[in-house]
C-alpha cells in the first residue's frame, strides 16, 4: 500500500520540486538495518501512551519508504518532519494485528 504525504513546502530534488512523498509500506529489513523509528511508552501521567521517536531511524525510514535520498529529505521543514514521523508511525501501526498501542510489547 502507498500513502501520499503532502508537504507544506516543496522539496528540491534532482528531478525538480516535489510537493508530496509517496510512502510505501516498510519492510522488516529497515528495522534490522536502522532500528525502531519509535517506541511506545506509557504516558507520564499514567493515562494512555506516547510515542518516543528515534529521529535518525525515522529519516532512514522516510528515505527508504519514499525513494528520496535522506540528504534531500534533510531539507524538509521541521513541521513536515514532525508530521512525517507521525505518518510513519501510523503506517507501521496499521500493519499490526492489534492496533491498540497500549497493548503492544514495549522493551
Secondary structure, DSSP 8 states (H G I E B T S, - for coil): -EEEEEEEEEEEETTEEEEEEEEE---HHHHHHH--SEEEEE-TTSSSEEEEE-HHHHHHHHHHHHT--HHHHTTS-HHHHHHHHHHHHHHHHHTSSS--GGGS---
